[in-house]
């Protein structure tokens, strides 16, 4: 144990200091004992909740939200704005997706749940009157939640039950599980049903090849016969992200980057395949939309520099509502907009730096906005929590990148240590939002947090998203090197005290950055990170393997394999000289446990200081509060030991 670690709690004799006992599902290796005093200091920052909107009741003005009142997120029913959250499910694993049928008369809903984070989701019917729960799927394969027919009697969903790799389409009447039947076999793991035609005879289906390429198909519900709806231009990869039939069944509303950089909302003619965009005047992605039940109004959410903005369009003319016609919404980022079957109430979720995700609604006739949930923040005064600053810096090739910088309170004098937190994906984006536990790092430790959007991130156009693919992988790592240069130019940031962290692909970026920039950082923390793309692709679940090969390259190609082996962090671990913390869920289907184990074994062999934490009941990240809390306590101990200067290691000003 280092002298620095011992100095953190010098006021209390080491032998007498009570410590946290990891529970039985955690495997702890190399992590020093964590004082209970630390957990007490952190406590209130771990007690925040969120309550995002999930689904409207088809007849009553009630909704389902997902929130946590014990160890895991569960389904709750909210009967009116500001009303109590009535818990409906009580599983040891989280339940975070559910859907009511669109028609009244069926007082039940369908929800999805996995076990231990394995992501082999099963669908269940929940009867509101009795609370009875009936499993609808086979209990073994990976299944999607699916989409309801217009009459609300059937659902189409995907399942890997045939061979573990292909996401075949199935039809079921949830009221009678015996009706479950295979609609059609497909090839690949990227198939997803989007919408039923108004007469319930035809299904609109997406086939995803990559984030930059997807196709739309029409499937006959009776026969399973398929017809391509979209063509693939020879000179352009096109993505179709969402689709809904128009009320008359003669056209389909879609979001697509066809003939442009960003996802635009518009109308697609199935006969001529002509696309008429509605949102060409908006230089941002339309990331989601919903169509009102009467077919007259489209509610869209645009991603504007990471902030979700609500917009309304006429579904008949394509004209956007004037901004003056919309009421002012609470500060924050909007997501998950969905109309109630009554056609008036539009639900959505809002999250901000000072408020966790909560459910709201807008009456599109009266323009009245109502807040349905107000989530707790553990007693933390959110009024003083920092809003992010958008920062920009040039990378090695002159391209200007951007990120979000959260600064600690002004009472922390001098240059502040920096935690660079790299998002996963890589087809994702660091976006403004509630920092949760990380608010302790900002407010109590005085550490700045910087979230970069390196090349490969979404939200900046399809060309930018492709810039890290395949043999360009290390260009994204160079972006982090340029970010380190930028930190050195900031008079309020300490370039001599930098920690790099990230999860999933961000975990890979953390490991790679630890090999490239060991002399410029103090420490790093990788959560469910990829240590070698070859072994990752060979072991990730079959249903996602080909989708990942489009992004990372095909390890079966000798040249690509050689490149992957050359850049693999596990093969460059000798360059990692600073302390590192590696975190993994044992049941992770995306980045298997072996990726972490081989990295830790290599680091131990060369005697690099490494902390290792594995949760036996988790998958791709920690979903259970008790696990997430221990991880955070250990993270704070790691920061205190390796990032903060000795005189402030206890978090004192």
N, C-alpha and C positions, 0 to 999 in steps of 0.2 A: 504494500500500500504506500502511495507516495506521500512525501512530507506535506504537500499541498492539500491532499485529501484530509490528513490528520489535522491540519490547521483549521479546517472549516468549522469544526465543532470543539475547539480547544477549551472552551468554557466548561464543558462537561467531560469528565473522565471517560475515555473510550469504552472501558469495560462496563461502566454503569449505564451508558446511553442506551435507552430502549430502541429497538429497531423494528422495522416492518417485516412481517413474515409473509413471504410469497405464498399464495394459496396453491393447492395441489395441482392445478392445471398449468402452472407456469414452470418452465425449466430455466433456471438462472445459472449462468456460467460466467465467472469473471467479474460479476457486478459486486462491488463492496456492499456491506450492510448499509441500509438506508435508514437514517434516524426517523423515528415517528414525529419528531419536531418538524421535520421538513414537510411531512404529509399534512400536519396541522396548519402550517403556513399556506400550503397550496389549496387546502380544502375547499374554500368557497369558490375558487376558480374552476372546480370540477363539477359543480352542481348546476350548471346551466342546462336548459332543455331547449328543444325546438319542436315545432308542430306544423310541418308543411301539409298543405292540402293534398288529398288523394282522390276523393270521388264524392259526387253529389248523390243523395238519395233520389230515386227517380220520381217520387211523388211529393215527399215532404221537403221543406226547406231546411235540410239537415245535411251534414257532411261527415266524411271520414277523414281523420288526420292521423299522422304517425308521430308518436311522442313517447318519451321514456319517463316512468315514475319509479322504476326499480333498476334492474341491471341491464335490461335491453329495451330497445324501441318496440312498441306494440301498437295495435290499432285501437283508436279511440273514436267514439261517436260524439259529435257536438250538435246539440239540438237548436241552438240559436246563437247569434253573434254575442260573444262574451260569455257564453254559457260554459258549464262545467264539462270537462272532458271525461266521458264515461268509458272506462277501459273494457274492451271486448275480448282481446286475446291475452293469454298469459303463458307464453312459451319461454323456455330458457334461451332460445335463439330469437333474433330480431325478426319482426314482421314489418316490412316497410312498403309494401305495394298491395293495392286492393282496388276492386272495381265493381260498382253497382251496375245492374242492367239498365238500359236507357228507358225502359217502359215501366209504368206503374203496374202493380198487381203481383209483383214478385218481390217479396220482402226478405231478400237474401242478397248476399254479395259473394264474390270469389276473391280469395287472396292467395298470395304466394309466399312460400317459406322454404329455407334450406336448413341444413343441420350442421352445426359447428363450423359455419363459414365455407362449406364445401361447394356452394353455388349449384348443387344439383337440386334446383327448385322444384317443389311439388305444389300443385294447385289444390285448394280446398274451398268447399262451399260453407258459408256461415249463415245459419238461419237466425234472423233477428228475434223472432218470437221465443224460441226455445234455447238459443245459444248453442245448438248442436252444430258440430263441425264434422264434415264428411270429406275425406280425401278423394280427389277426382282423378289423379294421375297414378302411375305405376309404383311410385315410391323408390325408384332406382335411377331413372334417367334425369336429364336436365330438361325442364319444361319452361316455356314462356307463359306469362299470365294470359296472353291472348286478347282478342277483341270480340265484343258482343255483336250479334246480328241486330238489325234495326228493330225487330220485334222483341228482342231481349230474351229469346228462348234458347239460343245456341251461342257457342263461342268457338272460334278457331284459334288454335294455339300451335306452337311448334314443340317438338320433342326429339331427343336424340336416342330414343329407346331402341330403334332398329339396329344401330351399329355404333353408337357413341360418338359419331362424327357428323352425320348429316342431320339437319334440323327439319325433319319431315313435318307436314301439315296435318293436323288432326281436328276433327269436329266433334263437339260434345254438347248435349243438353245438360247443364249443371244440375238440374232438378232430378235427373236420372243418370247416374254414372254409367249404367249399362249401355247407354247410347254412344259411348265413345267409339269413334271409328277413324281409321286412316283415310284422309282425303287424297293425299298424293305423296309419293316419295320424291325427294329432291336430292341434289348433290351439293354439298358444301354446308358450312355452318353459319352462313350469313342471311338466311331467309327469315322474314318477319311479316306477319299479316298486318295490314294497315287499316282497312275499312271494308265494310260490306256495301254493295250497291243498294239503292233505296228499295228495290224489290227483293233483296236478300238472295239473289240468284248468282251474283258474281262477286268474287273477292279480289280486292286490290292488295298485291303482295310486293314487298321490297326484297331484292336480292343484293346484299352488300358484298362487294369484292374488297373494298378498302374504304378508308375515309374519303378518298377522292373519286371513287367509282362505285356506282350502284345502278341497278336497273329496276324498272317497274313491270310487273306482270299482272294479267287478269286470269283468274282461275274460275272455272265453272264449278259451283258448289255441288251439283249433282254428280258430275262425271269426273271432276278433277282435271279436265282438259285445260291446258294453259295457252295463253296467247301473249306474245311480247307487246308491251305498251310503249316502250321507249327503244330508240335505236342508239347504238354506240358509234359516235363519229370516229372516223379513222384518225383524225388529228387532235382529238380532245377527249380527255377523261371527264366524265360527267357524273355528278353525285345528285341523287334524288333522296332527300332526307325524310320527307313526310308527305302523306297524301290523303285526301278525303274527297268522296264523291259530292258533286253539287246536288242540290235538292231534286233537280229534274232528271238526274242520272245521265245527262248528256255530256258532261264534262267533269274534270277532276281538278281540284285545287292541289297544288304541289309546292314544295320548296326545292329549288334546284340551283346549282351554279352553272347551268348550261349557258354558254355564251357570255360568261362573266366570271369574276373572281369570287363573288360572294353569293350566298344562298338567297335567292329572290323568291318571293311569294307570287304566284300567278295561276292562271288557268291553262290546263292542258286538254286539248281536243283529242279524244281517243281515235277518231277517224283519220284526221289529217296529221296528228301528232304535233300540231303547231302549239307553241307556248306563248301566252300573252302575259307578260309580267305586270304586277301591280306595284312593286316596291323598288323600281329601278332608281328612284330618286333618293333611296336610302343606301349610303355606302357602307353597309354593315350586313352581317348575316341575319336573316329571319330564322331564328333557331327553333321556333315552335309556333303553332297556330291551332285554333279550333273554330269550327263552323257552328253558328247558332242553329237550333233545331228547325227553325222555319227557313233556313237556307239564305237568309238575307244579310247576315253580318259575319265578318271574319275578325276574330281577336288574335293578334299576332304579338309575339315578343321578339324584339330585335336586340342583338348583342352589340351594344355600343361601347367600345373600349372596355368590354368586360361587364358592363352594367346592363341588366335586362330592362328594356323599356317597353311598356304596353302601348300598342297602337291598334286602332280599329279601322276596318275597311268595309266598304260596301261590297258584298259578294256578287252583286249584279253588274255594277259599273267598274269596280276595281278602285274607286276613288277613296282616298284615305280621309278619315274624319279630321277636321281642323283641330289643332291642338287646343283651341279655346273651347271646343265641345267636350273635352275630357276634363274631369275634375283633377285637382292636384292630389297625387298619391303620397303616402308617407315616404320619407327618404329611404332609398334602398334599391335593391335589384329585384325585378319581378321574374317569376318563373311559373310554369305549370298552369297557364290560363285555361279554364274549361267552363263551358256554359252549363247551367242547370237545364234539365228538360223543360222548365217553364219558359225558357227563352229570354228571360230578363236578367237573371242573376249570373254574373260571371265571377267565378272563383279564381284566386291566384295566391301565390306565396310571395312574401316580401322578406328579404334578409338584408341587413346592413352591418356596418362595423359596430354599431351600438345596439343592435337588436338581433337575436337569433331568428331563424326562419319561422314565420307565423302566417296563418291563413287569413285572407281578406276576401271581400266580395264587392262588386260594383253592380248596381242596378243600372243597366244601360238605358233605361227610359227616364228615370228620375236623376241619374248621375250621382246617386248617393253611394258613398264608400263606407263599408262597415268592417270592423276588425272582429274576427271570430275567436282568435286565441291570443293570449298574451303570455308568452313563455317566461319562466323564471330565469334569473341570472345569478342565483346563488348568493344574493346580497351584494354583488359587485355594483358599484355606482357606474352605470354605463355612460353617463353624460360626459365623463372625462376620457373615455376610450378614444384612441386616435383614429382619425380617418386616414386612409392611405394616400400617399403622394405618388403620382405617376412619374416615374423617372425613365430617362432614355440615355442610351450610350451607344457609341459606334462599335461594331465588331471588327474582326480581322479583315473582312472584305469590304468594309465601308458601310455595310447595311446597318441601319439604326434599329436597335432593339428597345423593348420597353419592359417595365416591371412595376410592381407595387411595393412601396417602401412605407413601413409602419415605424414611426419613431417613438421612443419612450418619452415619458413626461419630462418637462423642462427642468425639474428638480435634479435630474441626473446631469451633473456637470461634465464637461470635457467630451472628448471623442468617445463614441459608444461602440462596444463590441457589436458584431453583426452576425446574424444567423441567416444564411442564404438557403431558402427552402424551394426546391425545384419540384414542380408538379409532375404527376405521372402522365400516362397516355401512350406515347407522346402527343396523341391527338386530343389535347385538352388545353385548358387555359387557366392561368392564375387569375382569379376574379375577386373583386372586393366582397367582403363578407365578414360575418362575426368570427372573431379569432378564438373564442372559447378558452380552452386551457392556455393557449399561447398568450392570452392577456396577462397572465402572471409573469411570463418572460419579459414582456414589455414594461408592465407597471411596477413590478417588484424587483426584477433583476437589472432593469435598465438596458436590456439588449435590443437593438433594432432588428427588425425582421424584414428581409427583402425577398420578394417572390418574383423571379424573372420569367419572362415568356420567351424562351430561346426559339430558334428556328425549329420548325416542326409543330409548333403550337397552332391550335385553331383560333379563329376569330380575326385573322389578319389576311384572309384570302387563301385560295387553294394553292397558289404557287408557293407561298411561305410555308404552308403545311407540308409540302413535298420536299422541302429543302434539306431534310435530314435523312431521307430514305436511303436504304441500302449502303453503298460504299461512301455516302456522305455523312455517315453516323458521327464521326468525330468532329465535324464542323460545329455541331451543337455543343460539344465539350469546349471547343475554342470560344464559343460565346460566353461561357463561364469565365474563361481566362480574361476576356475583354471586360467582363463585369468586375472582376477583381481590380483591374486597372481603374475602372470608374470609381469604385469604392475609395481608392487612394486619392481621388480628386476631391472628395467630399470632406470639408473641414469638420463635419459633425460625426463622421464615422471613422472607426479605428481599423485601418487596413492591416494592422498587426495582430488583430484578434478576430478572426473569421472562422465560423463553423459552417460546414455545408451539410445539408440534410435533404431528404426526399424519399418518396415512397413509390414502389413499383418501377416504372421507367425512371422516375425521379430517383429511385434507389440505385438504378444502374448509373445515372448521371453522377450521383454522389460517390459511388465507388470509382468511376472513371476519373472524376475530378480529384479524388484522393491520390490517384496514381500520377496525375499530370501536375498537380499544384501542391504537392506535399510541403514544399518550402514556404508556401504563401498562406497556409491555413493552420489553425490550431488543432482541429479535430473534425470528425464527421460522424453522421448517424444515418445509416441506410435501413429503411423498412421495406421488407419484401422486395428486395432489389435483385436485378439480373446480374449475375457475375460472369456469365459466358453465354452469348447468344446461341451457340451451338447446342450446349446441353439444355438450355432453356427451351429451344424449339423442339428438341427431341423428347422432352418430358412434359411440356404444357399439354393440357387436355386436347384431345383430337378435334373437338368441335371448333376450336379457335386457332388451330395450328396454321392452316393456310391463310387465314386472315392476317396473322402476325408475320407470315413470310413476305407478304406484299410490302409491309412496312420495313422490316429488318433485313430482308434478303432471304434467299433459300439456302439453308445450310447443306443441302444435298449437292449444290453446285461447287466443284472443287475450289474455284477462285474465291467465291463468296465465303466458303468455309475457312479458307486460309486467312482471309481478312478478319473474319470474326474471331478466330483464334489469336490473331495478332493483337487485336484491341481489347480482348477479354480482360477485365479487371483482375480475375483470378490468376491469369497468366502474367500479370504485371504487378502482382502484389508486393514484390520486393521493393517497389518504389513508394509503398505506403509506410511512412515512418511516424505518423502522428496517431494518437489514440483514436479508435473507431468503435462505434456501438452498432451492432447488427441485430435486427428485430425480424421475427418471422412467425407466421401462423402455420401450424403443422398441417392443416387441411387445405392449404392454398392450392386451388386448381389452376391458377394462372401462372404464378411463379413458384414452382415446387420447392419444398423444404431443402432439397439437395443443393439449390443455388446458394443458400446461406451456409449450409454445412461445409461445402467445399471451400468457400471463402474463409470461414472461421478456421478450418483446419490448416489452411495455408498460412494464415496470419499467425496462428499459434506456433507453427513450426519455425517461423522466422523470428518469433518472439516480439512481434508488434503488439502493443497493448490493445486488447480487444474485449469488449463486453458483449455478451450474447444472451438474448432473451427469446424464448420460444413459448407460444401459447398452444397447448394441445387441443383446445376447443375453439380455435379461430382459424380463419382462412386468409383472404387477401386484405389484411388490416385487422385491427382489434375493434370488434363491435360491442363487446360486453364491458360495462362500466368498470367492473372490478379489475379487468385486465388493462383497460385503457388508463385507469388511475395509476396502477403500479408502473406501467410503462412511462407515464408522465413523471412520476416521482423519480424514477431512475434517470430520466432525461434531465431533470433539473440537477440531480446529483452529478451527472456527467458534465453539464454546462458549468457548474460551480467548480468542478475539479479541473477542467481543461480549457475553458474559454475565458472565464472571468479572472481579472488580476487578483492576487491574494488578498489585497485590502478590501475588495468588494465581493469576495466569493460567497459570502453569506447573504448577498443581496442587499447589503446596506449601502446607503447613499455615499 
